[in-house]
């Protein structure tokens, strides 16, 4: 029996501006799979709940933001492939994005990030 992907479209918003259109992994299987096998990150991926990630089996480096329950960015990192990240205390969700995304978005530790559902 195959599993059905449950990725829902969301907006990443900070300081009143949309940073990016993203998708949120809503099933355990989708959170476990993350971006494994993806050659190019076309949309950021929100893993919720999540407090740590790895890039084992990934084909590209990624930017990673660990965000608290109240939307405060706790930690930002750039992870190369085949790495295991340390859990970030207080992290409620993680945003995985293409390399240099946070630089383009001007996103920093301490900023607030909101994940908004896309009205369909």
VOPA-587584 format. One record per atom (N, C-alpha, C): residue number from 1; atom name; z, y, x. Coordinates in pm, 1 decimal. Example, Ala and Ser with C-alpha at 12.3 -4.5 7.8 and 13.67 -1.06 7.14 Angstrom:
2
   num   atomo         zz         yy         xx
     1       N      780.0     -569.0     1319.0
     1      CA      780.0     -450.0     1230.0
     1       C      780.0     -330.0     1320.0
     2       N      708.0     -225.0     1285.0
     2      CA      714.0     -106.0     1367.0
     2       C      787.0        3.0     1290.0
! end
This chain:
120
   num   atomo         zz         yy         xx
     1       N        0.0     -117.2       84.3
     1      CA        0.0        0.0        0.0
     1       C        0.0      123.8       89.0
     2       N      -94.8      216.0       71.0
     2      CA     -104.3      337.4      150.7
     2       C      -13.7      446.5       97.2
     3       N       18.9      540.4      184.4
     3      CA      100.8      652.4      141.4
     3       C       11.0      770.7      109.0
     4       N       54.5      851.6       17.2
     4      CA      -20.2      969.3      -21.5
     4       C       37.5     1090.1       50.0
     5       N      -48.3     1166.9      112.8
     5      CA       -4.7     1286.9      181.3
     5       C       41.3     1389.2       78.9
     6       N      153.4     1453.0      108.6
     6      CA      208.4     1553.2       18.7
     6       C      226.5     1684.1       93.8
     7       N      117.0     1741.5      138.5
     7      CA      121.2     1870.1      207.4
     7       C       93.7     1979.0      105.2
     8       N      188.5     2072.5       90.9
     8      CA      168.7     2179.2       -6.4
     8       C      139.1     2310.2       64.6
     9       N       46.2     2390.1        9.6
     9      CA       13.2     2517.9       71.8
     9       C      127.5     2617.3       53.8
    10       N      157.9     2691.2      161.1
    10      CA      262.7     2793.3      159.1
    10       C      216.7     2913.3      241.9
    11       N      286.9     3024.3      225.2
    11      CA      267.1     3143.1      308.3
    11       C      387.1     3157.1      399.8
    12       N      364.6     3192.7      524.3
    12      CA      472.4     3230.0      615.1
    12       C      477.0     3382.3      616.4
    13       N      592.7     3438.4      580.4
    13      CA      606.4     3583.0      564.0
    13       C      721.4     3632.5      651.3
    14       N      701.0     3745.4      718.6
    14      CA      806.2     3807.8      797.8
    14       C      787.7     3959.3      792.5
    15       N      897.1     4029.8      775.8
    15      CA      895.2     4176.9      773.8
    15       C      797.4     4229.4      669.1
    16       N      785.9     4157.2      556.0
    16      CA      699.1     4201.1      447.4
    16       C      551.5     4174.6      468.5
    17       N      516.0     4104.3      576.2
    17      CA      375.5     4075.7      605.7
    17       C      351.5     3925.3      612.4
    18       N      236.8     3882.5      562.9
    18      CA      198.1     3741.9      573.4
    18       C      157.9     3714.4      717.2
    19       N      227.0     3619.4      778.6
    19      CA      192.1     3578.6      914.8
    19       C       74.5     3482.2      913.8
    20       N       80.2     3386.5      818.3
    20      CA      -23.9     3283.8      815.4
    20       C      -16.7     3203.7      686.2
    21       N     -130.5     3147.5      649.4
    21      CA     -134.0     3043.5      546.8
    21       C      -97.3     2915.1      619.4
    22       N       -6.4     2837.8      562.6
    22      CA       41.9     2716.1      627.4
    22       C       49.1     2604.0      524.6
    23       N       92.6     2488.2      570.9
    23      CA      122.0     2377.1      481.0
    23       C      262.0     2326.9      511.7
    24       N      329.4     2278.7      405.5
    24      CA      463.8     2223.9      421.2
    24       C      457.9     2074.4      394.7
    25       N      513.9     1997.5      487.2
    25      CA      523.3     1852.4      470.7
    25       C      640.7     1823.9      377.8
    26       N      613.2     1764.1      264.1
    26      CA      718.2     1740.9      165.4
    26       C      762.3     1595.7      157.0
    27       N      688.4     1507.3      219.6
    27      CA      729.4     1366.9      218.8
    27       C      785.0     1329.6      355.9
    28       N      870.4     1230.5      358.3
    28      CA      927.0     1183.1      484.7
    28       C      816.2     1136.9      579.7
    29       N      717.2     1067.8      525.8
    29      CA      606.5     1018.0      608.7
    29       C      528.6     1133.6      671.4
    30       N      501.5     1238.5      594.9
    30      CA      428.6     1353.3      648.3
    30       C      510.4     1427.5      753.5
    31       N      642.4     1436.8      733.2
    31      CA      727.4     1501.0      834.0
    31       C      729.1     1419.2      962.3
    32       N      734.8     1286.8      949.9
    32      CA      734.1     1200.3     1069.7
    32       C      601.8     1211.7     1144.6
    33       N      491.6     1217.8     1071.0
    33      CA      358.1     1223.2     1131.9
    33       C      333.0     1359.9     1195.5
    34       N      377.4     1467.0     1129.2
    34      CA      357.7     1601.0     1183.4
    34       C      212.9     1626.5     1219.7
    35       N      190.6     1671.1     1341.3
    35      CA       55.5     1703.4     1388.4
    35       C       -0.5     1597.5     1482.7
    36       N       59.2     1479.3     1483.0
    36      CA       11.1     1372.4     1570.1
    36       C     -134.5     1341.2     1536.1
    37       N     -217.2     1336.9     1640.2
    37      CA     -358.8     1305.0     1624.0
    37       C     -447.7     1425.9     1601.8
    38       N     -388.9     1542.5     1577.0
    38      CA     -466.2     1663.8     1553.9
    38       C     -512.7     1720.7     1688.0
    39       N     -640.6     1750.1     1699.2
    39      CA     -694.9     1804.9     1823.8
    39       C     -676.0     1956.4     1831.5
    40       N     -687.3     2022.7     1718.1
    40      CA     -671.9     2168.0     1709.6
    40       C     -585.7     2198.8     1588.3
    41       N     -483.5     2281.8     1606.1
    41      CA     -396.4     2319.3     1495.5
    41       C     -465.5     2431.7     1418.4
    42       N     -518.3     2397.9     1300.7
    42      CA     -589.6     2497.4     1221.7
    42       C     -496.4     2574.5     1130.2
    43       N     -387.9     2510.9     1086.0
    43      CA     -287.8     2575.4     1002.4
    43       C     -150.5     2537.4     1053.4
    44       N      -58.1     2632.1     1053.3
    44      CA       78.9     2596.1     1089.3
    44       C      133.3     2491.7      992.5
    45       N      226.3     2411.9     1041.9
    45      CA      289.8     2307.9      961.3
    45       C      438.8     2336.5      955.5
    46       N      494.0     2337.7      833.4
    46      CA      637.0     2356.8      812.6
    46       C      698.1     2219.7      786.3
    47       N      796.5     2182.5      867.1
    47      CA      868.7     2057.2      850.9
    47       C     1007.2     2092.3      797.5
    48       N     1035.6     2047.3      674.8
    48      CA     1161.3     2085.9      610.6
    48       C     1215.4     1969.9      529.3
    49       N     1336.8     1924.6      557.4
    49      CA     1430.3     1969.4      660.3
    49       C     1390.9     1913.6      797.0
    50       N     1433.3     1985.8      902.3
    50      CA     1401.7     1942.0     1038.0
    50       C     1482.9     2024.1     1137.5
    51       N     1538.0     1955.7     1239.1
    51      CA     1613.1     2027.4     1342.5
    51       C     1565.5     1994.4     1483.7
    52       N     1469.0     1903.5     1497.0
    52      CA     1411.3     1874.7     1628.8
    52       C     1274.5     1810.7     1609.3
    53       N     1190.9     1822.6     1712.2
    53      CA     1057.5     1762.6     1705.8
    53       C     1021.9     1704.6     1841.9
    54       N      912.2     1631.5     1843.3
    54      CA      856.6     1580.4     1968.7
    54       C      706.3     1598.2     1964.0
    55       N      643.8     1589.5     2078.2
    55      CA      497.4     1597.8     2084.3
    55       C      438.3     1469.1     2141.1
    56       N      513.2     1360.1     2134.2
    56      CA      464.5     1230.3     2181.3
    56       C      348.7     1187.6     2091.8
    57       N      236.3     1157.8     2153.2
    57      CA      117.8     1116.9     2078.4
    57       C       30.1     1232.2     2034.3
    58       N       71.7     1354.8     2063.3
    58      CA       -9.0     1470.1     2022.8
    58       C     -118.1     1496.9     2124.9
    59       N     -223.5     1561.7     2078.4
    59      CA     -338.9     1589.4     2163.7
    59       C     -347.9     1735.2     2206.2
    60       N     -254.3     1816.9     2158.5
    60      CA     -255.3     1958.6     2192.9
    60       C     -113.0     2010.1     2203.7
    61       N      -94.9     2111.4     2286.6
    61      CA       34.6     2179.4     2294.3
    61       C       52.8     2261.8     2166.8
    62       N      178.4     2295.1     2134.8
    62      CA      206.8     2372.9     2014.5
    62       C      316.8     2475.1     2040.7
    63       N      319.4     2576.9     1957.5
    63      CA      432.2     2667.9     1949.9
    63       C      526.2     2613.5     1843.5
    64       N      656.9     2625.7     1867.6
    64      CA      757.1     2570.6     1776.1
    64       C      863.2     2676.3     1746.9
    65       N      890.0     2698.2     1618.2
    65      CA      997.5     2788.5     1577.2
    65       C     1099.8     2708.0     1499.1
    66       N     1225.5     2718.7     1540.1
    66      CA     1336.5     2655.9     1469.0
    66       C     1401.8     2764.4     1385.0
    67       N     1414.8     2739.0     1254.7
    67      CA     1458.7     2842.3     1161.8
    67       C     1579.5     2793.8     1082.4
    68       N     1678.8     2881.6     1064.6
    68      CA     1801.6     2847.6      992.4
    68       C     1777.8     2842.7      841.3
    69       N     1879.4     2797.1      770.1
    69      CA     1873.2     2787.3      623.9
    69       C     1845.8     2923.1      559.5
    70       N     1896.8     3030.5      620.0
    70      CA     1875.6     3163.7      563.7
    70       C     1752.5     3234.1      622.8
    71       N     1666.6     3159.5      694.6
    71      CA     1538.0     3212.0      738.5
    71       C     1536.8     3285.3      871.0
    72       N     1644.6     3276.9      948.3
    72      CA     1650.2     3345.5     1077.2
    72       C     1595.4     3253.8     1186.7
    73       N     1503.1     3307.6     1266.5
    73      CA     1446.9     3230.8     1378.0
    73       C     1555.6     3212.3     1483.9
    74       N     1592.3     3086.7     1507.5
    74      CA     1697.1     3052.7     1603.3
    74       C     1644.1     3032.6     1743.9
    75       N     1523.2     2977.4     1752.9
    75      CA     1466.7     2943.2     1883.2
    75       C     1315.3     2935.2     1872.1
    76       N     1247.7     2978.6     1976.3
    76      CA     1102.5     2966.8     1987.7
    76       C     1072.1     2893.2     2116.5
    77       N      973.9     2805.2     2112.5
    77      CA      933.9     2737.6     2235.7
    77       C      786.5     2702.3     2230.9
    78       N      732.8     2677.5     2347.6
    78      CA      596.6     2626.6     2362.2
    78       C      612.1     2485.2     2416.5
    79       N      561.4     2386.7     2344.4
    79      CA      577.2     2248.1     2388.9
    79       C      443.2     2188.4     2427.6
    80       N      439.5     2134.8     2547.5
    80      CA      322.8     2060.2     2592.7
    80       C      324.5     1922.7     2526.6
    81       N      214.9     1851.9     2539.7
    81      CA      206.3     1717.2     2482.2
    81       C      302.7     1622.4     2552.4
    82       N      340.4     1519.3     2482.9
    82      CA      424.7     1412.0     2535.1
    82       C      562.7     1461.6     2582.2
    83       N      622.1     1549.9     2502.3
    83      CA      756.1     1600.8     2530.8
    83       C      848.8     1570.0     2412.8
    84       N      977.8     1565.8     2440.2
    84      CA     1078.8     1547.6     2335.5
    84       C     1169.3     1669.5     2339.7
    85       N     1175.9     1740.0     2228.1
    85      CA     1258.5     1859.9     2220.5
    85       C     1402.5     1823.8     2187.7
    86       N     1492.5     1910.1     2228.6
    86      CA     1634.1     1892.2     2195.2
    86       C     1658.5     1944.8     2053.8
    87       N     1748.9     1880.7     1979.2
    87      CA     1783.3     1933.0     1846.7
    87       C     1839.3     2075.3     1858.6
    88       N     1807.6     2159.3     1762.2
    88      CA     1858.4     2296.1     1759.7
    88       C     1962.5     2305.5     1649.1
    89       N     2084.0     2329.9     1689.7
    89      CA     2195.9     2338.6     1595.5
    89       C     2170.5     2449.8     1493.5
    90       N     2187.5     2416.7     1366.3
    90      CA     2169.7     2513.8     1258.8
    90       C     2028.0     2524.1     1206.6
    91       N     1934.3     2451.1     1268.1
    91      CA     1795.6     2456.5     1222.4
    91       C     1780.9     2383.9     1089.4
    92       N     1717.7     2451.2      994.9
    92      CA     1691.7     2391.9      863.7
    92       C     1545.5     2349.8      851.4
    93       N     1456.7     2429.9      912.7
    93      CA     1315.7     2390.3      913.9
    93       C     1251.0     2433.4     1044.5
    94       N     1136.5     2371.9     1071.1
    94      CA     1060.7     2396.7     1192.9
    94       C      919.1     2436.0     1154.0
    95       N      865.1     2533.6     1225.8
    95      CA      724.4     2571.2     1209.6
    95       C      652.2     2529.0     1336.8
    96       N      550.6     2444.2     1321.7
    96      CA      464.5     2405.0     1433.1
    96       C      333.7     2481.1     1416.7
    97       N      290.9     2548.3     1522.4
    97      CA      170.8     2632.3     1514.9
    97       C       87.6     2617.5     1641.7
    98       N      -34.6     2667.4     1634.1
    98      CA     -123.9     2665.8     1750.2
    98       C      -61.8     2746.2     1864.2
    99       N      -93.6     2710.1     1988.1
    99      CA      -41.4     2785.6     2101.8
    99       C      -71.2     2935.1     2089.4
   100       N       27.6     3016.0     2125.0
   100      CA       19.5     3162.0     2126.7
   100       C       22.8     3225.5     1987.7
   101       N       46.4     3146.1     1883.0
   101      CA       54.3     3201.8     1747.4
   101       C      167.9     3302.3     1735.4
   102       N      283.8     3269.3     1787.8
   102      CA      400.2     3356.8     1771.4
   102       C      380.3     3489.0     1844.5
   103       N      309.8     3482.6     1956.2
   103      CA      274.9     3603.9     2029.2
   103       C      186.0     3693.3     1941.8
   104       N       83.9     3632.7     1879.7
   104      CA       -6.2     3708.3     1791.8
   104       C       67.8     3763.4     1670.7
   105       N      161.8     3686.0     1618.0
   105      CA      237.3     3727.5     1499.6
   105       C      349.7     3825.0     1533.8
   106       N      376.9     3843.5     1663.1
   106      CA      488.9     3926.2     1708.8
   106       C      621.4     3873.0     1653.2
   107       N      638.0     3741.3     1658.1
   107      CA      757.2     3673.5     1606.6
   107       C      855.6     3651.2     1720.4
   108       N      982.9     3685.9     1696.3
   108      CA     1086.4     3674.8     1798.3
   108       C     1211.5     3606.9     1742.3
   109       N     1294.6     3557.8     1832.3
   109      CA     1424.8     3504.5     1793.0
   109       C     1500.6     3616.7     1722.6
   110       N     1564.4     3583.5     1609.7
   110      CA     1638.5     3681.9     1530.9
   110       C     1558.8     3737.7     1414.2
   111       N     1425.8     3722.9     1417.4
   111      CA     1343.6     3767.4     1304.6
   111       C     1367.8     3677.0     1184.6
   112       N     1339.0     3728.7     1066.9
   112      CA     1350.0     3649.9      944.8
   112       C     1211.4     3598.4      905.7
   113       N     1204.8     3471.4      869.7
   113      CA     1080.7     3409.5      823.9
   113       C     1105.7     3346.0      688.6
   114       N     1017.3     3374.8      596.5
   114      CA     1027.2     3317.6      462.5
   114       C      906.7     3227.5      438.8
   115       N      933.2     3112.8      377.9
   115      CA      825.6     3022.7      338.3
   115       C      809.2     3038.6      187.9
   116       N      695.2     3095.7      147.4
   116      CA      669.7     3121.5        5.2
   116       C      566.6     3024.0      -47.6
   117       N      594.6     2971.5     -165.4
   117      CA      497.2     2883.9     -230.1
   117       C      374.8     2962.7     -269.2
   118       N      258.8     2900.3     -259.2
   118      CA      133.8     2960.2     -300.4
   118       C      119.2     2936.7     -450.0
   119       N      102.3     3042.1     -524.3
   119      CA       83.3     3029.1     -670.0
   119       C      -58.0     2975.6     -694.1
   120       N      -64.3     2870.0     -773.4
   120      CA     -196.0     2808.3     -798.6
   120       C     -239.5     2831.6     -940.1
! end
